[in-house]
Amino acid sequence: MKKTKLILIAAILTCGLCHVSAQIHEDYEILFTDDEGKQEIIEVPEGMTDYVSALDSLLILFHDNALVIDDACESSDENPYYSDEVIAERLSRMPNSIEMPFNSVVRQFIDRYTNRMRRSVSVMLGTSNFYMPIFEQALESYNVPLELKYLPVIESALNPKAVSRVGATGLWQFMLATGKQYGLRVNSLVDDRRDPIRASYAAARYLRDLYRIFGDWTLAIAAYNCGPENVNKAIRRSGGSMDYWKIYPYLPSETRGYVPAFIAANYVMNYYCEHNICPMLTNLPEHTDTVVVNHNVSFASIAKFCDIDISLLRDLNPQYRRDLVNGLTEPSTIRMPLASVNKFLEQQDSIMSYDAIHTGGHRTYVAVDESRPKATTSHRSSSSSQRTYSRSGKSSSQATSRYGRSAKGGSSAGQSTKTRKRGRRG
């Protein structure tokens, strides 16, 4: 098992690091040629880039020991070829309320997932067992289609710690302003955009609001990517069409690929077996619960008294940026396996005492030392020690009066007049 994992990590590192410079444009762009031979460049959503999703996410999850390879799953690296008709028929059979048509652009993204991103899909299938129930519950609470649970697949490759090139963060890739608009806290200690539960409810509410604007889920998905202003602009330029595939040429480059990528994500997360892709196994516990604290608690003390690995605490609570739950600011939740929750409740007083001694923290009160320093003997002359200075930094003996003469002699007013004349000539 360990040897297999090391071989896989080494293969990804070799592939990722040796070819990053050569593949950087290929990672972020797809060159698409239509039936008439016309070419266009479509940006790839960041969660679909090889460098971000396959290399970064996989190595992070291996490092945190959250995923292991399923040796019992029999698969091969061979990706069977299926005709357009077969893929279109599979898409039509999925129980979705959002329209998911097939075309050559969608095919490009499906091929990307089932070929060069096979390992990333394997990782996402492993983590989806933990995250998908959270997504579904949040989406259901706002009565939005459940197939939107696959948006984080293309946004972040199901990595709650993902940060995009422009600063979008978390599973749902919220920008700072939008996150705060939907109630997500961001400060030095906590970033709710990385909280799977809070961010999922914020995303569901945001998607519902976008649907209320456009009355069409495909347009709402496009607006999630580029903002409602850009979608409205594309609608106006198209002559008022409310069909995504009609306003497609007028959308930003990444948004033109965003809906096809969403359709491809729905396809691959449902038909991975047909493409010989094995899900990895996650070590994230299936059953967890939360405790609410109204005081600051460190991950180190929880790990010590509750017999839980600190890396698992970080995986279950990615919103805390400094391994510190800031319950003193406001009541805060900590997610743990069920057995650890019971231990926490039993050991809560010991945890608080341990943190008070070993963690320290900011002082609430601090005394000011008001004692005068002892006088020291100066070797300067009394005249120099009594010299005072003006705001300009010159000593008062050298300071020049506005209307009088300088200490060194000469009229300061006359000098100013000459300077002004020279300035006018210049």
C-alpha positions as CSV (number, residue, x, y, z in Angstrom):
1,M,0.0,0.0,0.0
2,K,2.7,2.5,1.0
3,K,4.8,1.6,-2.0
4,T,1.9,2.1,-4.3
5,K,1.2,5.5,-2.7
6,L,4.8,6.6,-3.0
7,I,4.9,5.6,-6.7
8,L,1.7,7.6,-7.4
9,I,3.1,10.7,-5.6
10,A,6.4,10.4,-7.4
11,A,4.6,10.1,-10.8
12,I,2.5,13.2,-10.1
13,L,5.5,15.2,-8.9
14,T,7.5,14.2,-11.9
15,C,4.7,15.0,-14.3
16,G,3.8,18.2,-12.6
17,L,7.2,19.8,-11.9
18,C,9.0,18.7,-15.1
19,H,6.2,20.0,-17.4
20,V,4.7,23.0,-15.6
21,S,6.4,25.6,-17.8
22,A,5.6,23.7,-21.0
23,Q,2.0,23.0,-20.1
24,I,1.0,26.2,-18.3
25,H,-1.1,27.5,-21.2
26,E,-2.5,24.1,-21.9
27,D,-3.5,23.7,-18.3
28,Y,-5.6,26.9,-18.3
29,E,-6.9,27.0,-21.8
30,I,-8.6,24.7,-24.4
31,L,-8.2,25.4,-28.1
32,F,-11.5,24.6,-29.5
33,T,-12.3,24.2,-33.2
34,D,-15.9,24.2,-34.3
35,D,-17.5,22.4,-37.3
36,E,-16.7,25.2,-39.6
37,G,-13.0,25.2,-38.7
38,K,-13.1,28.3,-36.6
39,Q,-10.9,28.3,-33.6
40,E,-11.4,29.9,-30.2
41,I,-9.6,29.7,-26.9
42,I,-11.7,28.8,-23.9
43,E,-10.4,29.3,-20.4
44,V,-10.5,26.3,-18.1
45,P,-12.1,26.8,-14.6
46,E,-9.3,26.8,-12.1
47,G,-10.5,23.6,-10.4
48,M,-9.9,21.7,-13.6
49,T,-6.3,22.7,-14.1
50,D,-3.7,20.0,-13.8
51,Y,-1.4,22.1,-11.6
52,V,-4.0,23.1,-9.1
53,S,-6.3,20.1,-8.8
54,A,-4.1,17.1,-9.6
55,L,-0.9,18.1,-8.1
56,D,-1.8,20.5,-5.2
57,S,-5.0,18.9,-4.0
58,L,-3.8,15.3,-4.2
59,L,-0.5,16.0,-2.4
60,I,-2.3,18.0,0.3
61,L,-4.7,15.2,1.0
62,F,-2.0,12.6,1.0
63,H,0.0,14.7,3.4
64,D,-2.9,15.1,5.7
65,N,-3.5,11.3,5.4
66,A,-7.2,11.9,4.5
67,L,-7.2,9.5,1.5
68,V,-5.8,6.1,0.7
69,I,-5.8,4.0,-2.5
70,D,-8.5,1.3,-2.7
71,D,-6.5,-1.8,-3.6
72,A,-9.7,-3.8,-4.0
73,C,-10.9,-1.6,-6.9
74,E,-9.9,-3.2,-10.2
75,S,-9.3,-0.6,-12.9
76,S,-6.8,0.3,-15.5
77,D,-5.4,3.5,-17.0
78,E,-7.2,2.7,-20.2
79,N,-10.0,5.1,-20.9
80,P,-12.6,3.4,-23.3
81,Y,-13.8,5.5,-26.2
82,Y,-17.5,6.2,-26.3
83,S,-19.2,7.9,-29.3
84,D,-21.0,11.2,-29.0
85,E,-24.3,9.4,-29.2
86,V,-23.5,7.2,-26.2
87,I,-22.4,10.2,-24.0
88,A,-25.4,12.3,-25.1
89,E,-27.7,9.4,-24.2
90,R,-26.1,9.1,-20.7
91,L,-26.5,12.8,-20.0
92,S,-30.2,12.6,-21.0
93,R,-30.7,9.7,-18.5
94,M,-29.4,11.6,-15.4
95,P,-32.2,12.7,-13.0
96,N,-31.6,16.5,-13.4
97,S,-33.9,19.4,-13.5
98,I,-31.2,21.6,-15.1
99,E,-30.8,21.2,-18.8
100,M,-27.6,19.4,-19.7
101,P,-27.3,19.1,-23.5
102,F,-24.4,17.6,-25.3
103,N,-22.2,19.4,-27.9
104,S,-18.6,19.4,-29.0
105,V,-17.5,21.9,-26.2
106,V,-19.0,19.6,-23.6
107,R,-17.2,16.7,-25.2
108,Q,-13.9,18.5,-24.8
109,F,-14.4,18.9,-21.0
110,I,-15.6,15.3,-20.6
111,D,-12.4,14.1,-22.4
112,R,-10.3,16.2,-20.1
113,Y,-11.8,14.7,-17.0
114,T,-11.6,11.1,-18.2
115,N,-8.1,11.3,-19.6
116,R,-5.6,13.7,-18.2
117,M,-7.5,14.4,-15.0
118,R,-8.2,10.8,-14.1
119,R,-6.3,10.9,-10.8
120,S,-8.0,14.2,-9.8
121,V,-11.4,12.5,-10.4
122,S,-10.3,9.6,-8.2
123,V,-9.4,12.0,-5.4
124,M,-12.7,13.9,-5.8
125,L,-14.7,10.7,-5.7
126,G,-13.0,9.8,-2.4
127,T,-13.7,13.2,-0.8
128,S,-17.3,13.4,-2.2
129,N,-18.5,10.8,0.2
130,F,-17.8,13.3,3.0
131,Y,-18.8,16.6,1.3
132,M,-21.8,15.7,-0.9
133,P,-24.2,15.1,2.0
134,I,-23.3,18.6,3.3
135,F,-23.9,20.2,-0.1
136,E,-27.2,18.3,-0.6
137,Q,-28.6,19.4,2.7
138,A,-27.7,23.1,2.1
139,L,-29.1,23.1,-1.4
140,E,-32.2,21.3,-0.3
141,S,-32.8,23.9,2.4
142,Y,-33.0,26.6,-0.3
143,N,-35.0,24.5,-2.7
144,V,-32.4,24.6,-5.5
145,P,-31.5,21.6,-7.8
146,L,-29.3,19.1,-6.1
147,E,-27.1,18.6,-9.2
148,L,-25.6,22.0,-8.2
149,K,-23.6,20.0,-5.7
150,Y,-21.1,19.4,-8.4
151,L,-20.2,23.1,-8.8
152,P,-17.4,22.7,-6.2
153,V,-15.9,20.0,-8.4
154,I,-15.0,22.6,-11.1
155,E,-14.5,25.4,-8.6
156,S,-12.0,23.9,-6.2
157,A,-11.6,20.2,-7.1
158,L,-13.3,19.6,-3.6
159,N,-10.4,21.1,-1.8
160,P,-11.7,23.3,1.1
161,K,-8.2,25.0,1.3
162,A,-8.1,26.0,-2.4
163,V,-7.3,29.7,-3.2
164,S,-7.6,30.9,-6.8
165,R,-5.3,33.3,-8.6
166,V,-7.6,36.2,-7.8
167,G,-8.2,35.2,-4.1
168,A,-11.4,33.2,-4.3
169,T,-11.3,30.8,-1.4
170,G,-12.8,27.5,-0.3
171,L,-14.9,24.7,-1.8
172,W,-17.3,27.2,-3.4
173,Q,-14.6,29.8,-4.2
174,F,-16.2,32.8,-2.7
175,M,-14.5,36.2,-3.2
176,L,-14.1,38.2,-0.1
177,A,-16.8,40.8,-0.7
178,T,-19.4,38.2,-1.9
179,G,-18.6,36.0,1.1
180,K,-19.1,38.8,3.6
181,Q,-22.3,39.8,1.8
182,Y,-23.7,36.3,2.5
183,G,-22.6,36.3,6.2
184,L,-19.2,34.6,6.0
185,R,-16.7,35.8,8.5
186,V,-13.1,36.5,7.4
187,N,-10.5,37.7,9.9
188,S,-7.0,36.7,11.0
189,L,-8.3,33.6,12.9
190,V,-11.2,32.3,10.9
191,D,-12.2,32.2,7.2
192,D,-15.8,30.9,6.8
193,R,-15.3,30.6,3.1
194,R,-13.3,27.4,4.0
195,D,-16.0,26.1,6.3
196,P,-17.8,23.4,4.3
197,I,-21.1,23.9,6.1
198,R,-21.3,27.7,6.3
199,A,-20.0,28.2,2.8
200,S,-22.4,25.6,1.4
201,Y,-25.4,27.4,2.8
202,A,-24.1,30.8,1.6
203,A,-23.6,29.3,-1.9
204,A,-27.1,27.8,-2.0
205,R,-28.6,31.2,-1.0
206,Y,-26.5,33.0,-3.6
207,L,-27.5,30.5,-6.3
208,R,-31.2,31.0,-5.4
209,D,-30.8,34.8,-5.6
210,L,-29.2,34.5,-9.0
211,Y,-32.0,32.3,-10.2
212,R,-34.5,34.9,-9.1
213,I,-32.7,37.4,-11.3
214,F,-32.6,35.4,-14.5
215,G,-35.3,32.7,-14.0
216,D,-33.0,30.2,-15.7
217,W,-30.5,27.8,-13.9
218,T,-28.0,27.8,-16.7
219,L,-27.8,31.6,-16.6
220,A,-27.6,31.5,-12.8
221,I,-24.6,29.1,-13.0
222,A,-22.9,31.4,-15.5
223,A,-23.6,34.4,-13.2
224,Y,-22.1,32.5,-10.3
225,N,-18.8,32.4,-12.3
226,C,-18.6,35.9,-13.8
227,G,-21.3,37.9,-11.9
228,P,-24.8,38.9,-13.0
229,E,-23.5,42.2,-14.6
230,N,-21.5,40.3,-17.2
231,V,-24.4,37.9,-17.9
232,N,-26.8,40.9,-18.4
233,K,-24.2,42.5,-20.7
234,A,-24.0,39.3,-22.8
235,I,-27.9,39.2,-23.0
236,R,-28.0,42.8,-24.3
237,R,-25.3,42.2,-26.8
238,S,-27.1,39.1,-28.1
239,G,-30.3,41.0,-28.7
240,G,-32.0,40.0,-25.5
241,S,-31.8,36.2,-25.7
242,M,-32.1,34.4,-22.4
243,D,-30.6,31.2,-23.8
244,Y,-27.1,30.5,-22.5
245,W,-26.0,28.9,-25.8
246,K,-27.2,32.0,-27.7
247,I,-25.3,34.5,-25.5
248,Y,-22.3,32.2,-25.3
249,P,-20.1,34.2,-27.8
250,Y,-20.6,37.4,-25.7
251,L,-19.6,35.9,-22.3
252,P,-16.1,36.1,-20.8
253,S,-13.7,33.4,-21.9
254,E,-13.8,31.4,-18.7
255,T,-17.6,31.5,-18.4
256,R,-17.9,30.1,-22.0
257,G,-16.2,27.0,-20.6
258,Y,-17.9,27.1,-17.2
259,V,-21.3,25.6,-18.0
260,P,-19.8,22.9,-20.3
261,A,-17.4,22.1,-17.4
262,F,-20.3,21.8,-15.0
263,I,-22.1,19.4,-17.4
264,A,-18.9,17.4,-17.7
265,A,-18.5,17.3,-13.9
266,N,-22.0,15.9,-13.6
267,Y,-21.2,13.3,-16.2
268,V,-17.9,12.1,-14.8
269,M,-19.1,11.9,-11.2
270,N,-21.9,9.6,-12.3
271,Y,-20.2,7.5,-15.0
272,Y,-16.7,7.2,-13.7
273,C,-16.9,3.4,-13.6
274,E,-17.5,3.2,-17.4
275,H,-14.2,5.1,-17.8
276,N,-12.2,2.7,-15.4
277,I,-11.7,5.4,-12.7
278,C,-11.5,4.1,-9.1
279,P,-12.6,6.3,-6.2
280,M,-10.0,6.7,-3.5
281,L,-11.0,5.8,0.1
282,T,-11.3,8.6,2.6
283,N,-10.3,8.4,6.2
284,L,-12.6,11.3,7.1
285,P,-15.1,9.9,9.6
286,E,-18.6,9.3,8.2
287,H,-20.3,10.3,11.5
288,T,-19.3,13.6,13.2
289,D,-20.9,16.1,15.4
290,T,-20.1,19.6,16.7
291,V,-19.6,21.2,20.0
292,V,-20.1,24.9,20.7
293,V,-17.5,26.8,22.8
294,N,-17.6,30.3,24.1
295,H,-13.9,30.5,25.0
296,N,-10.7,30.1,22.9
297,V,-9.6,26.5,22.4
298,S,-6.4,25.3,20.7
299,F,-6.3,22.3,18.4
300,A,-3.2,21.1,20.3
301,S,-5.2,20.8,23.6
302,I,-8.1,19.1,21.9
303,A,-5.7,16.6,20.3
304,K,-4.0,15.9,23.6
305,F,-7.1,15.4,25.7
306,C,-9.5,13.9,23.2
307,D,-7.2,11.4,21.6
308,I,-7.6,12.8,18.1
309,D,-5.0,13.4,15.4
310,I,-4.4,17.2,14.9
311,S,-4.4,16.7,11.1
312,L,-7.9,15.3,11.3
313,L,-9.0,18.3,13.3
314,R,-7.7,20.5,10.6
315,D,-9.4,18.5,7.9
316,L,-12.8,18.7,9.7
317,N,-12.4,22.4,10.6
318,P,-10.5,24.0,7.7
319,Q,-12.0,27.5,8.5
320,Y,-9.7,28.0,11.5
321,R,-6.5,29.5,10.1
322,R,-4.2,29.4,13.2
323,D,-5.2,26.1,14.9
324,L,-7.3,28.2,17.3
325,V,-11.0,28.2,17.8
326,N,-11.9,31.8,18.7
327,G,-14.9,31.2,20.9
328,L,-14.2,34.2,23.0
329,T,-15.2,36.5,20.1
330,E,-18.5,34.7,19.6
331,P,-19.7,31.1,20.2
332,S,-17.9,28.9,17.7
333,T,-18.3,25.3,16.6
334,I,-15.7,22.5,16.5
335,R,-16.4,19.4,14.4
336,M,-15.1,16.1,15.7
337,P,-15.8,12.4,15.4
338,L,-18.6,11.3,17.8
339,A,-16.3,9.6,20.2
340,S,-14.1,12.6,20.5
341,V,-17.1,14.9,21.2
342,N,-17.9,12.9,24.3
343,K,-14.3,13.1,25.5
344,F,-14.3,16.8,24.9
345,L,-17.3,17.3,27.1
346,E,-15.7,15.2,29.8
347,Q,-12.3,17.0,29.6
348,Q,-13.5,20.6,28.9
349,D,-12.1,22.0,32.2
350,S,-8.8,20.3,31.8
351,I,-8.6,21.6,28.2
352,M,-9.2,25.2,29.4
353,S,-6.6,24.9,32.1
354,Y,-4.0,23.4,29.7
355,D,-4.6,26.2,27.2
356,A,-4.3,28.9,29.9
357,I,-0.9,27.6,30.9
358,H,0.7,26.4,27.6
359,T,-1.0,28.5,24.9
360,G,-0.8,31.9,26.5
361,G,-2.6,34.3,24.1
362,H,-3.3,38.0,24.2
363,R,-3.2,39.8,27.6
364,T,-6.4,41.4,28.7
365,Y,-4.7,43.9,31.1
366,V,-1.1,45.0,31.1
367,A,0.6,47.3,33.7
368,V,2.6,50.3,32.5
369,D,6.0,50.8,34.1
370,E,5.8,54.5,35.2
371,S,9.1,54.5,37.2
372,R,11.6,57.2,36.0
373,P,14.9,55.9,34.6
374,K,18.0,56.8,36.7
375,A,19.8,60.0,35.6
376,T,22.9,59.5,33.6
377,T,25.9,61.8,33.6
378,S,26.3,63.6,30.2
379,H,29.7,64.5,28.9
380,R,28.2,67.3,26.8
381,S,28.7,70.9,27.8
382,S,25.8,72.7,29.5
383,S,25.3,74.9,26.5
384,S,24.9,72.0,24.1
385,S,22.6,70.1,26.5
386,Q,20.3,73.2,26.8
387,R,20.1,73.6,23.0
388,T,16.6,73.4,21.6
389,Y,15.5,72.4,18.2
390,S,12.8,73.7,15.8
391,R,10.5,71.5,13.7
392,S,12.9,71.6,10.8
393,G,15.6,70.0,12.9
394,K,17.8,73.0,13.1
395,S,18.9,74.3,16.5
396,S,17.2,77.4,17.8
397,S,20.5,79.3,17.5
398,Q,20.6,78.7,13.8
399,A,16.8,79.2,13.1
400,T,16.0,82.0,10.7
401,S,13.3,84.6,11.5
402,R,10.8,85.3,8.9
403,Y,11.4,89.1,8.9
404,G,14.8,89.3,10.7
405,R,18.3,88.3,9.9
406,S,19.7,84.8,10.2
407,A,22.2,84.0,12.9
408,K,25.0,83.8,10.4
409,G,24.2,87.2,9.0
410,G,22.4,88.4,5.8
411,S,18.9,89.2,5.0
412,S,16.6,86.2,4.8
413,A,13.9,88.4,3.1
414,G,16.4,89.5,0.4
415,Q,17.4,85.9,-0.2
416,S,13.8,84.9,-0.6
417,T,13.2,87.7,-3.2
418,K,16.2,86.6,-5.3
419,T,14.9,83.0,-5.2
420,R,11.4,84.0,-6.3
421,K,12.9,86.0,-9.3
422,R,15.0,83.1,-10.4
423,G,11.9,80.8,-10.2
424,R,9.8,83.1,-12.4
425,R,12.6,83.2,-15.0
426,G,12.9,79.5,-15.0
